[in-house]
């Protein structure tokens, strides 16, 4: 059943609308709640998360993996969003483990109900102190990112099982953006390259380490248009298996993306699963995957108050009470958070005008959206910035001492 969208152009809904996110009688509703009403109850910036949407996103990934015909494990990438109620919902579901990249995340995972055997660690720049904390949990999966990390684990716990993160030399990400690509033509800091693979295997043998898993992650936010490049990256990664017959699990990383702009199409999970099915066919291997954004991003929004609406020369600015320090991705990675007024005024989208939405941080970088069409807003209104559930609060800072916000699970 379609939801009436008052003020939309030619009766059509906004490109991002769905049953749990839509306008009802001119007011934005999310997970059954009036967003402006929730914002009015809060003091300052407000992150809202739909836990039902989080679990529904996870269910879609699990269903796609079932089509591969292989055993599989999903590890939610905690660095996307470490809000405790969200983690507790996932651990309580029993449907997934958790991917971590620091001892602090290990502590958070354990506190939120994940057992050590449900946790996979992949990190860079791992200090000896970090390693001691990780090795205190023998059931924890540890994916080694460097030769030095293999050696240090071997010195401390010879005979242990390990994973090794490899770099296939191919990568992709949202819009093929270089900043979102973890492997490719440019040498990156991530993983063991093919040229080092023989040395890595010899080092593991020296300490009696069993390489039980192979890990690779080639980029963030890829959509259907990037799947062919991702397919080539998977093929390159599988070449490492020829000399590591003891591997039982191949972790294909995360990076599954979702639409950020009107022209984006959702990731075709059937095609994604078909690629995995083709590469894993005939091999007695478990598939592991580490989605973060795909699970959390469109399950969250950041709601900010409008402080000023005024023209400066040829540009109409809408100022809001929160800046890029609360959600750095739009500024750092050109991954926009779509602005949606919480109240549609007048004819809504039909009377939209071009504006630039600016935050409250004294940096030229602090622009939420430039030259974008936005329905009319007034001082005191609220704007919801969509797709803010991943890499928002988790990456936030206290720059300009404006880092205070509230998080609320719906």
FENFEN-V642802 format. One record per residue. N is the residue number from 0. OMEGA is omega in radians with two decimals (* if undefined). D_FIRST is the distance of its C-alpha to the first C-alpha in whole Angstrom. Layout:
# FENFEN-V642802
[[N & OMEGA & D_FIRST] [N & OMEGA & D_FIRST]]
This chain:
# FENFEN-V642802
[[0 & -3.13 & 0] [1 & -3.14 & 4] [2 & 3.13 & 7] [3 & -3.13 & 10] [4 & -3.09 & 12] [5 & 3.07 & 16] [6 & 3.12 & 19] [7 & -3.07 & 17] [8 & 3.08 & 19] [9 & 3.07 & 18] [10 & -3.12 & 14] [11 & 3.12 & 14] [12 & 3.02 & 13] [13 & -3.05 & 16] [14 & -3.06 & 16] [15 & -3.03 & 16] [16 & 3.09 & 13] [17 & -3.05 & 11] [18 & -3.12 & 9] [19 & 3.14 & 12] [20 & -3.04 & 14] [21 & 3.01 & 12] [22 & 3.04 & 14] [23 & -3.09 & 13] [24 & 3.05 & 16] [25 & -3.13 & 18] [26 & -3.10 & 18] [27 & 3.09 & 17] [28 & -3.12 & 16] [29 & 3.13 & 17] [30 & 3.09 & 16] [31 & -3.09 & 15] [32 & 3.01 & 18] [33 & -3.00 & 19] [34 & -3.14 & 21] [35 & 3.12 & 24] [36 & 3.11 & 25] [37 & 3.14 & 26] [38 & 3.12 & 28] [39 & 3.12 & 29] [40 & -3.05 & 31] [41 & 3.10 & 32] [42 & 3.12 & 35] [43 & -3.10 & 35] [44 & -3.04 & 33] [45 & 2.97 & 30] [46 & 3.08 & 28] [47 & -3.13 & 25] [48 & 3.03 & 24] [49 & -3.13 & 21] [50 & 3.07 & 22] [51 & 3.11 & 19] [52 & 3.09 & 19] [53 & -3.10 & 22] [54 & 3.09 & 22] [55 & 3.09 & 19] [56 & 3.08 & 21] [57 & -3.13 & 24] [58 & 3.12 & 22] [59 & 3.11 & 21] [60 & 3.14 & 25] [61 & 3.13 & 26] [62 & 3.11 & 24] [63 & 3.13 & 26] [64 & 3.12 & 29] [65 & -3.13 & 29] [66 & 3.14 & 29] [67 & -3.09 & 32] [68 & -3.12 & 34] [69 & 2.96 & 36] [70 & -3.06 & 36] [71 & 3.08 & 35] [72 & 3.03 & 34] [73 & 3.00 & 32] [74 & 3.08 & 34] [75 & -3.13 & 32] [76 & -3.02 & 34] [77 & -3.10 & 34] [78 & 3.09 & 36] [79 & -3.12 & 32] [80 & -3.09 & 32] [81 & 3.12 & 34] [82 & -2.99 & 33] [83 & 3.13 & 34] [84 & 3.10 & 31] [85 & 3.13 & 29] [86 & 3.13 & 32] [87 & 3.07 & 32] [88 & -3.11 & 28] [89 & 3.14 & 29] [90 & 3.13 & 33] [91 & 3.13 & 31] [92 & -3.10 & 29] [93 & -3.04 & 32] [94 & -3.05 & 30] [95 & 2.94 & 32] [96 & -3.11 & 35] [97 & 3.08 & 35] [98 & -3.13 & 37] [99 & 3.12 & 40] [100 & 3.09 & 42] [101 & 3.04 & 45] [102 & 3.09 & 46] [103 & 3.08 & 44] [104 & 3.06 & 41] [105 & 3.13 & 43] [106 & -3.13 & 44] [107 & 3.13 & 40] [108 & 3.13 & 39] [109 & -3.13 & 41] [110 & -3.10 & 41] [111 & 2.96 & 37] [112 & 3.10 & 38] [113 & 3.07 & 38] [114 & -3.14 & 41] [115 & -3.13 & 44] [116 & 3.10 & 43] [117 & -3.00 & 39] [118 & 3.07 & 40] [119 & -3.14 & 41] [120 & 2.97 & 43] [121 & -3.10 & 43] [122 & 3.10 & 45] [123 & 3.12 & 48] [124 & -3.06 & 51] [125 & -3.11 & 51] [126 & 3.06 & 54] [127 & 3.12 & 57] [128 & 3.06 & 55] [129 & -3.03 & 52] [130 & 3.12 & 53] [131 & -3.14 & 55] [132 & 3.13 & 52] [133 & -3.07 & 50] [134 & 3.07 & 52] [135 & -3.14 & 53] [136 & -3.07 & 50] [137 & -3.10 & 51] [138 & -3.11 & 47] [139 & 3.01 & 46] [140 & 3.12 & 45] [141 & 3.10 & 47] [142 & -3.08 & 46] [143 & -3.06 & 49] [144 & -3.09 & 49] [145 & 3.04 & 53] [146 & -3.13 & 56] [147 & 3.14 & 57] [148 & 3.06 & 54] [149 & -3.12 & 55] [150 & -3.08 & 59] [151 & 3.07 & 58] [152 & 3.13 & 56] [153 & 3.13 & 59] [154 & -3.06 & 62] [155 & -3.08 & 60] [156 & 3.12 & 58] [157 & -3.14 & 60] [158 & -3.12 & 58] [159 & 2.95 & 55] [160 & 3.10 & 52] [161 & 2.89 & 50] [162 & 3.06 & 47] [163 & 3.06 & 48] [164 & 3.14 & 46] [165 & 3.11 & 47] [166 & -3.07 & 46] [167 & 3.12 & 45] [168 & 3.04 & 46] [169 & 3.13 & 43] [170 & 3.10 & 40] [171 & 3.11 & 37] [172 & -3.11 & 34] [173 & 3.12 & 32] [174 & -3.08 & 33] [175 & -3.11 & 36] [176 & -3.09 & 37] [177 & -3.10 & 41] [178 & -3.12 & 40] [179 & -3.11 & 37] [180 & -3.07 & 39] [181 & 3.13 & 41] [182 & -3.13 & 43] [183 & -3.11 & 44] [184 & 3.11 & 47] [185 & 3.14 & 48] [186 & 3.14 & 50] [187 & -3.09 & 48] [188 & -2.94 & 49] [189 & 2.90 & 46] [190 & 3.13 & 48] [191 & 3.11 & 51] [192 & -3.11 & 51] [193 & -3.11 & 52] [194 & -3.12 & 56] [195 & -2.95 & 56] [196 & 3.14 & 55] [197 & 3.12 & 58] [198 & 3.14 & 59] [199 & 3.12 & 56] [200 & 3.13 & 57] [201 & -3.14 & 61] [202 & 3.10 & 60] [203 & 3.13 & 58] [204 & -3.12 & 60] [205 & -3.10 & 63] [206 & 3.11 & 61] [207 & -3.13 & 60] [208 & 3.09 & 57] [209 & 3.13 & 54] [210 & -3.05 & 51] [211 & 3.13 & 48] [212 & 3.07 & 46] [213 & -3.05 & 45] [214 & 2.96 & 43] [215 & 3.11 & 41] [216 & -2.93 & 39] [217 & 3.12 & 39] [218 & -3.04 & 37] [219 & 2.97 & 33] [220 & -3.09 & 30] [221 & 3.12 & 30] [222 & -3.05 & 27] [223 & -3.12 & 27] [224 & -3.13 & 30] [225 & -3.02 & 32] [226 & 3.14 & 32] [227 & 3.08 & 35] [228 & 3.11 & 37] [229 & 3.08 & 36] [230 & 3.12 & 37] [231 & 3.11 & 40] [232 & 3.09 & 41] [233 & 3.14 & 40] [234 & 3.12 & 42] [235 & -3.14 & 45] [236 & -3.11 & 44] [237 & 3.10 & 45] [238 & 3.13 & 48] [239 & -3.07 & 49] [240 & -3.05 & 49] [241 & -3.10 & 52] [242 & -3.13 & 54] [243 & -3.04 & 52] [244 & -3.12 & 52] [245 & 3.14 & 52] [246 & 3.13 & 48] [247 & -3.11 & 46] [248 & 2.99 & 42] [249 & -3.14 & 41] [250 & -3.06 & 39] [251 & 3.08 & 37] [252 & 3.12 & 36] [253 & 3.09 & 33] [254 & 3.12 & 32] [255 & -3.02 & 28] [256 & 3.08 & 27] [257 & -3.05 & 23] [258 & 3.06 & 22] [259 & -3.07 & 24] [260 & -3.09 & 24] [261 & -3.10 & 22] [262 & -3.12 & 24] [263 & 3.02 & 23] [264 & 3.13 & 22] [265 & 3.07 & 21] [266 & 3.11 & 24] [267 & -3.09 & 24] [268 & 3.09 & 24] [269 & 3.10 & 25] [270 & 3.10 & 28] [271 & 3.14 & 29] [272 & 3.13 & 29] [273 & 3.08 & 31] [274 & 3.12 & 34] [275 & -3.13 & 34] [276 & -3.12 & 35] [277 & -3.09 & 37] [278 & -3.09 & 39] [279 & -3.08 & 39] [280 & 3.08 & 40] [281 & 3.13 & 43] [282 & 3.14 & 44] [283 & -3.04 & 44] [284 & 3.01 & 42] [285 & 3.05 & 39] [286 & 2.96 & 37] [287 & -3.14 & 36] [288 & -3.01 & 34] [289 & 3.12 & 33] [290 & 3.04 & 30] [291 & 3.09 & 30] [292 & -3.07 & 28] [293 & -3.13 & 25] [294 & -2.91 & 25] [295 & -2.90 & 25] [296 & -3.08 & 25] [297 & 3.03 & 21] [298 & -3.11 & 21] [299 & 3.05 & 23] [300 & 3.04 & 24] [301 & -3.08 & 27] [302 & -3.08 & 27] [303 & 3.11 & 30] [304 & 3.02 & 31] [305 & -3.12 & 32] [306 & -3.12 & 36] [307 & 2.99 & 37] [308 & -3.11 & 36] [309 & -3.10 & 39] [310 & 2.99 & 40] [311 & -3.01 & 43] [312 & -3.06 & 45] [313 & -3.07 & 42] [314 & 3.05 & 39] [315 & -3.10 & 37] [316 & 2.93 & 37] [317 & -3.14 & 34] [318 & 3.14 & 36] [319 & -3.07 & 34] [320 & 3.10 & 36] [321 & -3.04 & 35] [322 & -3.04 & 37] [323 & 3.08 & 37] [324 & 3.12 & 38] [325 & 3.12 & 35] [326 & -2.97 & 33] [327 & -3.00 & 36] [328 & 3.14 & 34] [329 & -3.12 & 33] [330 & -3.04 & 37] [331 & -2.98 & 38] [332 & -3.12 & 36] [333 & 3.02 & 34] [334 & -2.98 & 31] [335 & 2.93 & 29] [336 & -3.05 & 27] [337 & 3.11 & 24] [338 & 3.13 & 25] [339 & 3.09 & 22] [340 & 3.14 & 23] [341 & 3.08 & 22] [342 & 3.09 & 22] [343 & -3.14 & 21] [344 & 3.09 & 24] [345 & -3.14 & 25] [346 & 3.09 & 23] [347 & -3.07 & 22] [348 & 3.14 & 21] [349 & 3.13 & 23] [350 & -3.14 & 26] [351 & 3.09 & 26] [352 & -3.11 & 30] [353 & -3.13 & 32] [354 & 2.94 & 33] [355 & -3.11 & 34] [356 & -3.03 & 33] [357 & -3.14 & 36] [358 & -3.02 & 37] [359 & 3.09 & 40] [360 & -3.09 & 42] [361 & 3.10 & 45] [362 & 3.11 & 44] [363 & -3.13 & 44] [364 & -2.97 & 41] [365 & 3.10 & 39] [366 & 3.13 & 36] [367 & 3.13 & 33] [368 & -3.11 & 32] [369 & 3.05 & 34] [370 & -3.10 & 33] [371 & 3.07 & 30] [372 & -3.11 & 27] [373 & 3.03 & 26] [374 & -3.05 & 25] [375 & 3.03 & 28] [376 & 3.14 & 29] [377 & 3.04 & 32] [378 & -3.11 & 34] [379 & 3.04 & 33] [380 & 3.05 & 29] [381 & 3.03 & 27] [382 & 3.04 & 26] [383 & 3.07 & 24] [384 & -3.00 & 25] [385 & -3.10 & 23] [386 & -3.12 & 24] [387 & -3.09 & 26] [388 & -3.14 & 26] [389 & 3.08 & 29] [390 & 3.06 & 32] [391 & 3.13 & 32] [392 & -3.11 & 34] [393 & -3.14 & 35] [394 & -3.02 & 37] [395 & 3.11 & 38] [396 & 3.12 & 41] [397 & 3.14 & 43] [398 & -3.07 & 44] [399 & -3.09 & 46] [400 & 3.08 & 45] [401 & -3.05 & 42] [402 & -3.12 & 40] [403 & 3.08 & 39] [404 & 3.07 & 35] [405 & 3.04 & 33] [406 & -3.10 & 31] [407 & 3.07 & 28] [408 & 3.13 & 26] [409 & * & 23]]
